[in-house]
Structures are given as C-alpha cells and as structure tokens.
Amino acid sequence: MHRLASILFLFALLLASCALPSSEPDCAQPEIVCVGLVTAYGRVDDHGLNQMAWEGGQKALTQNIIQKADAIETIDSRDRAKNIATFADAGYDIIVTVSYAMGDETRLAADLWPDTRFIGVDQPPLEDEEAAPLPNLTGLTFPEDQGGFLAGMLAAHATRTKKIGALCEEEVIPEAWRYCEGFRAGVFHVNPDLKPRIVYHPSHNPDDWFNDPDWGAEQISAMQNFGADILFAAGGNTALGALQAAAEQGIYVIGADEDMYYQVESQDFVLSSVVKRADLGVYDLIRLAVAGTFPGGGFVGQYELASFHSLERLVLPSVRPQLDAAQSGLADDSLETGVPPQP
C-alpha cells in the first residue's frame, strides 16, 4: 500500500509538471518576438561590432520590446548561411547578421524568408537594392567620413608637434577614402594651418585588401621622420599593423570601427578610437520592426569617440565639449564634413 501510494504521488507530480507552461518563449507564436544574431566570425564579446550589435538586442529585450534574444558565433565561414537558417527555421522574427562579409548570405536569406526581418550590420545596399530595396532587409551602415572627421578633430587638439598622420587602405575603396578624407576635414575644422600626412595603400590584390599589416607597419618609419606624434589608421588588419608599430615607437594612435585599446598591445599609447554605434542602430531597427515600420534598404548609424582610457591628460577639459558638440552635430546633420561619397 505504501509503495502504491508513492507511485500515485509521483504520477500526480509528473502530471502537474507537464501541465506547467514552459518558461522558454516559443518563437513560432505570433505574439512572441524573437531576435537572433549571427556573427561572421569571432565571439560576441569581441569589444567590437559583434558586441555592439548584441547590446542593441539586449536593450530591446530588457525593455520588453522583444521576448527572446539568442546568438550564434560562427567558427567556420562556410557555416554562415546554415547559422542564419537555424534562426529562420525556428521562427525568429528578426535576424541580425554582423559584418560586410555576411552580405551575400544575408541577401539570400532575405529572399528565402520574406516574412523575417533582416538587419545587416555594416552591409551597405547594392546599387540595385537602393533602387528597389527588399522590404525585409535593411543594411545598417556608418558614414566613414564622420568617423574620420571626429578622429581628425581629436588629433588636431591633442598633437604637441603639430604634425599628425593618417593611414588608410587603397584610395579606390570608397570606405577607406572617406575615412582618411574625413580625417583631413576634421583636422582643418580645428586648425586650417595643420597639414596632416595622409598615406593610402598602393594598388594591390583585392584579395589582400584590409589584410596587409606588414605594409602598415612599414609606414611608421616615414611617419616618425615626418615628426608625427599622433596616427590615425583605418582598414582592418592593414591598419592594425600600423597602429601596433606606431604605438611601439611611442606614437599615440587613434583607431577605427572598434575600440583599439583591446587590440593594440601597447595600450598606453591608444588615445581613442572612432567606434561604430551598432548598438543604437540595431536597437532602433528592432523597435521599428516591432512597430511595423521596418524601413528596408539602408539605415545610417553614427560614430562616437571611445574612452581615452589612460590618456585623458592629453585631451584638455575645454576640448571635450567641442568634441561632444561635433559628435552630436554629425549625428543630426547640423554639421557636415564636406566629403563626397565617392573619390
């Protein structure tokens, strides 16, 4: 009798537990809004675009705009399309893909799943997409000239030798050109008498674009001979090679795209970086998607200067309001760089 009573008691508990609702949101339900993020490579906590984009989704989650947010960290680039499909097949409403490198996979997925909203971080629309954008795909882009402009202003204010330099990838690459010409414009905005040394990578194999750190490092000797005490560099690993070599030689550096304090080994010489605020853009686009006003096409994000970390002493307190005002002015279009979109 005791054994039978125990069995009946356990059976009752089992029935009760089966009747309890699952605490895990069901993305297939129309009232549940789920967001999935797929990296092109690397981890979510990369101090860069992946992390920024993820934080945008987390903000939407904490504000109950969405009910669930998950991420897949791509290890093998051949798995990018499969990782996107994992979320799409599970009924996720919004899928965020990070990096220009995922543009093709994102466009294909937007065609395959027309009822899913896709946000491509750092993925500018193609020319035909600008004319006839996919309604369920928005490319979150950042005006590189504005990032370069902020870097140029900071360099012009912080230099002691009155000689500063910038290094970018090939001039024929619009994004690279906008960065360095924006830098030039930012320097002139502060002091028209300064003449920054701007160096572009000579023409080379497109397969090696943004991935020539040796060339970047080789340019630092010329920057030293020029007398530069601050260097701005943009262009992936090419720029990282220059930033690392410059910092090792005692030149203060300003990075691009993400906070290079976490990439450059000689951290005490990283003055700041112009960071793409993917968190703000992703959050805004999620909010618009949930509201039923997802734009499709392109959506312009904004830049900000990262922390000065250990080098706050190089930026006078009187200068910081000027940098903040420029950052706000660029964001609301009350300040323009004067740099056209193409070389």
C-alpha positions in Angstrom: 0.0 0.0 0.0 2.8 2.4 0.9 4.5 1.6 -2.5 1.2 2.2 -4.4 0.7 5.5 -2.6 4.2 6.6 -3.5 3.7 5.7 -7.2 0.4 7.5 -7.3 2.0 10.6 -5.6 4.9 10.6 -8.1 2.5 10.2 -11.0 0.5 13.2 -9.8 3.6 15.3 -9.6 4.5 14.2 -13.2 1.1 15.3 -14.4 1.3 18.6 -12.6 4.8 19.3 -14.1 3.6 18.5 -17.6 0.7 20.9 -17.1 3.0 23.8 -16.2 3.7 26.3 -19.1 7.3 26.3 -20.4 9.4 29.3 -19.3 11.2 29.3 -22.7 9.4 31.7 -25.2 8.1 29.9 -28.3 9.3 31.9 -31.3 6.7 30.2 -33.5 3.9 32.0 -31.6 2.9 35.3 -33.3 2.8 37.2 -30.0 6.4 36.3 -29.2 9.1 38.4 -30.9 12.5 36.7 -31.1 15.8 38.1 -32.3 18.7 36.0 -33.5 22.2 37.4 -34.1 24.8 35.6 -36.3 28.5 36.7 -36.3 30.5 36.5 -39.5 33.4 35.3 -37.4 34.6 35.7 -33.8 32.8 35.8 -30.5 30.0 38.1 -29.4 32.1 39.6 -26.6 34.7 41.0 -29.0 34.7 44.7 -27.9 33.7 45.4 -31.5 30.8 45.3 -33.8 29.6 41.9 -32.6 29.3 43.1 -29.1 27.8 46.4 -30.0 25.1 44.7 -32.2 24.3 42.2 -29.4 23.9 45.0 -26.8 21.3 46.6 -29.1 19.3 43.4 -29.0 19.8 43.2 -25.2 18.5 46.7 -24.7 15.3 45.8 -26.7 15.0 42.6 -24.5 15.3 44.5 -21.2 12.7 47.0 -22.4 10.3 44.2 -23.3 10.2 45.2 -26.9 11.1 41.6 -27.7 10.8 38.5 -25.7 13.9 36.5 -26.6 17.4 37.1 -28.0 20.0 34.5 -28.9 23.3 34.5 -30.8 25.3 32.0 -32.9 29.0 32.6 -33.1 30.3 31.5 -36.5 33.5 29.5 -36.3 33.7 28.4 -40.0 32.7 30.9 -42.6 31.1 28.1 -44.6 28.5 27.8 -41.8 27.2 31.3 -42.1 24.2 30.5 -44.2 23.4 27.5 -42.1 23.5 29.5 -38.9 21.1 32.1 -40.4 18.8 29.3 -41.4 18.8 27.9 -37.9 17.1 31.0 -36.6 14.8 31.4 -39.6 13.6 27.8 -39.5 12.9 28.2 -35.7 10.5 31.2 -36.4 12.7 34.0 -35.2 11.2 37.3 -36.3 14.3 39.4 -36.7 17.8 38.2 -37.6 20.8 40.4 -37.2 24.0 39.5 -39.2 27.2 41.3 -38.4 29.9 42.4 -40.9 30.2 43.3 -44.6 31.5 39.7 -45.1 28.0 38.3 -44.5 26.3 40.5 -47.1 25.7 37.8 -49.7 24.3 35.2 -47.2 22.0 37.9 -45.7 20.6 38.9 -49.0 20.0 35.2 -50.0 18.2 34.6 -46.7 16.0 37.7 -47.1 14.8 36.2 -50.4 14.2 32.8 -48.9 12.3 34.0 -45.8 10.3 37.1 -46.9 8.3 37.2 -43.6 11.5 37.5 -41.5 13.2 40.9 -41.0 16.9 41.0 -41.5 19.4 43.6 -40.2 22.8 43.6 -41.9 25.3 45.4 -39.8 27.9 47.2 -41.8 26.3 45.9 -45.0 25.5 48.7 -47.5 22.8 48.0 -50.0 23.8 47.2 -53.5 23.0 49.7 -56.3 20.0 47.7 -57.5 18.8 47.3 -53.9 19.0 51.1 -53.5 16.6 51.4 -56.4 14.3 48.6 -55.4 15.1 47.6 -51.8 13.9 44.3 -50.3 11.3 45.3 -47.8 12.5 42.8 -45.2 16.2 43.7 -45.4 17.9 46.8 -44.0 21.6 47.4 -44.2 22.9 49.4 -41.2 25.8 51.5 -42.4 28.1 54.1 -41.0 29.4 57.3 -42.8 33.1 56.8 -42.6 33.8 60.4 -43.3 32.1 61.3 -40.0 34.3 58.8 -38.1 37.4 60.2 -39.7 36.2 63.7 -39.0 36.0 63.1 -35.3 39.4 61.4 -35.3 40.9 64.4 -37.1 39.4 66.8 -34.6 40.8 64.8 -31.7 44.2 64.6 -33.3 44.4 68.3 -34.1 43.5 69.2 -30.5 45.9 66.6 -28.9 49.0 67.0 -31.0 52.0 68.6 -29.5 54.3 68.6 -32.5 51.6 70.0 -34.8 52.3 67.1 -37.1 49.9 64.2 -37.4 49.3 61.4 -39.8 46.7 59.0 -41.2 46.9 55.7 -43.0 44.1 54.1 -45.0 43.6 51.2 -47.4 43.5 51.8 -51.2 42.2 55.1 -52.3 39.8 53.5 -54.8 37.9 51.9 -51.9 35.2 54.4 -51.1 35.0 53.5 -47.4 38.8 53.9 -47.0 38.9 57.1 -48.9 36.0 58.6 -46.8 37.8 57.7 -43.6 41.1 59.5 -44.5 39.5 62.5 -46.3 37.1 62.8 -43.3 40.2 62.9 -41.1 41.7 65.6 -43.2 38.5 67.7 -43.0 38.3 67.2 -39.2 41.9 68.4 -38.8 41.2 71.5 -40.9 38.0 72.2 -39.0 40.1 72.7 -35.8 43.2 74.3 -37.4 43.4 75.1 -41.1 47.1 75.6 -40.9 47.9 72.0 -40.0 48.9 69.8 -42.9 48.4 66.1 -42.0 50.3 63.4 -43.8 47.8 61.1 -45.4 49.0 57.8 -46.8 46.9 55.3 -48.9 47.9 51.8 -49.7 49.3 51.4 -53.2 47.2 49.3 -55.6 47.3 45.7 -54.7 45.4 42.4 -55.0 41.8 42.9 -53.8 42.1 39.6 -52.0 44.6 41.3 -49.7 42.5 44.4 -49.1 42.3 45.2 -45.3 44.8 42.4 -44.6 48.3 43.7 -45.1 49.7 44.5 -41.7 53.3 44.3 -42.8 52.8 47.3 -45.2 51.0 49.2 -42.4 53.9 48.6 -40.1 56.5 49.6 -42.7 54.9 53.1 -43.0 55.7 54.1 -39.4 59.4 55.0 -40.1 58.2 57.6 -42.6 55.7 58.9 -40.0 58.5 59.2 -37.4 60.7 61.1 -39.9 57.8 63.4 -40.6 57.6 64.1 -36.8 54.1 62.8 -36.3 53.1 62.3 -32.7 49.6 61.0 -33.4 48.5 58.5 -36.1 45.0 57.6 -37.2 44.6 54.3 -39.2 41.6 52.6 -40.8 41.5 49.4 -42.7 41.2 46.2 -40.8 44.5 44.3 -40.3 46.4 46.7 -42.5 45.5 49.5 -40.1 46.1 47.3 -37.1 49.7 46.7 -38.2 50.3 50.4 -38.5 48.7 51.1 -35.1 50.7 48.4 -33.4 54.0 49.6 -34.9 53.3 53.2 -34.2 52.4 52.6 -30.5 55.6 50.5 -30.1 57.5 53.6 -31.3 55.8 55.9 -28.9 53.4 57.5 -31.3 49.8 58.0 -29.9 47.2 56.2 -32.1 43.5 56.6 -32.9 41.8 53.5 -34.2 38.6 53.0 -36.3 35.5 50.8 -36.2 36.0 49.4 -32.7 37.9 50.3 -29.6 41.5 49.5 -30.5 42.5 49.7 -26.8 41.6 46.0 -26.8 43.6 45.1 -29.9 46.8 47.1 -29.7 49.4 45.5 -27.4 50.9 48.9 -26.3 47.7 50.0 -24.8 49.2 53.1 -23.1 49.6 54.7 -26.5 46.0 54.2 -27.6 44.5 57.7 -27.4 41.0 56.7 -28.5 39.0 55.2 -31.5 36.1 56.2 -33.6 33.5 53.5 -32.8 30.5 52.4 -34.9 27.5 52.5 -32.6 25.9 49.4 -33.9 24.0 49.0 -30.6 22.0 52.2 -31.2 21.3 51.3 -34.8 20.2 47.7 -34.1 18.0 48.8 -31.3 16.3 51.4 -33.4 15.7 48.9 -36.3 14.3 46.3 -33.9 11.9 48.9 -32.5 10.8 49.9 -36.0 10.3 46.2 -37.0 8.1 45.5 -34.0 6.1 48.7 -34.7 5.5 47.6 -38.3 7.6 50.4 -39.8 10.7 48.5 -40.7 12.4 50.7 -43.4 14.1 48.3 -45.8 17.0 49.5 -47.8 19.6 51.4 -45.9 19.7 52.9 -42.4 22.5 55.3 -41.3 24.2 54.7 -37.9 26.5 57.0 -36.0 30.0 57.2 -34.6 31.4 58.2 -31.3 34.8 58.6 -29.7 35.7 55.7 -27.4 37.2 56.3 -24.0 40.6 58.0 -23.7 41.5 55.3 -21.2 44.8 56.2 -19.6 45.4 59.2 -21.8 42.8 61.7 -20.6 45.6 64.1 -19.7 46.1 64.7 -23.5 42.6 66.0 -24.0 42.0 69.3 -22.2 38.7 69.7 -20.4 37.9 72.7 -22.6 38.2 70.5 -25.7 35.8 67.8 -24.7 32.6 69.9 -25.1 33.8 70.7 -28.7 34.2 67.0 -29.5 30.8 66.2 -28.0 29.2 69.0 -29.9 30.7 67.8 -33.2 29.6 64.3 -32.5 26.0 65.5 -31.9 26.1 67.7 -34.9 27.3 65.0 -37.2 24.5 62.7 -35.9 21.7 65.2 -36.6 23.3 66.6 -39.8 23.7 70.1 -38.4 27.5 69.6 -39.0 28.8 68.3 -42.4 32.2 67.0 -43.3 32.1 68.3 -46.9 33.5 64.9 -48.1 31.5 63.4 -51.0 30.5 59.7 -51.0 33.0 58.7 -53.8 36.6 59.7 -54.6 
